[in-house]
Amino acid sequence: MTGFVTFHRVLHFQNGILIFATFQYSGEVTSAKTQEVFKVKDVFKAEEVAWYSTGHCNLIGDKGTHYILAYIYSLDFDTFTFVKAVCPGSSE
């Protein structure tokens, strides 16, 4: 899948210490195999802020396909690494 996803990060501090962070992200990606266009929109909250956190997001396709992607977010490198994709209701 290729496309563009933007995110807005809000870091919450208390007495100069990072307490938690929220991420709002949205965009579209397209499957190279099927040309299905997927909307990406989700909110992620890291309760215990460490140098990395785990989360998941939903991709909803214009042809009815739904994927749930699990990821690891690295705060120090500001990167997402996708580690698992599940298609609910599919045997794949």
C-alpha positions, 0 to 999 in steps of 0.5 A: 500500500502506498499513500499519504497519512498525516498525524497531529501529535500532542504531548502532555507534560506535568512539571516538565515530565512527559505524562502521555501523548495523543496522536490523531492521524488520517489520510488515504492509501491505495493497494497496489494489488487491487487498487482499492483506496483505504481511508485511514483515520484513528486516534492513539493515546500512549498512556505510559510514555516510553521511547516506544509504544504499541497501537493499532489503526483501522483501514476501511476500503472503498470496496468493503475491505477492512484491515486492522494494523498493529504497529510500534511507534518509536518516539525517539525516531518518530517512526511507525513500524507495522508488525501485523495486519488482520482482515476481520472476517477473513480466513487469510 
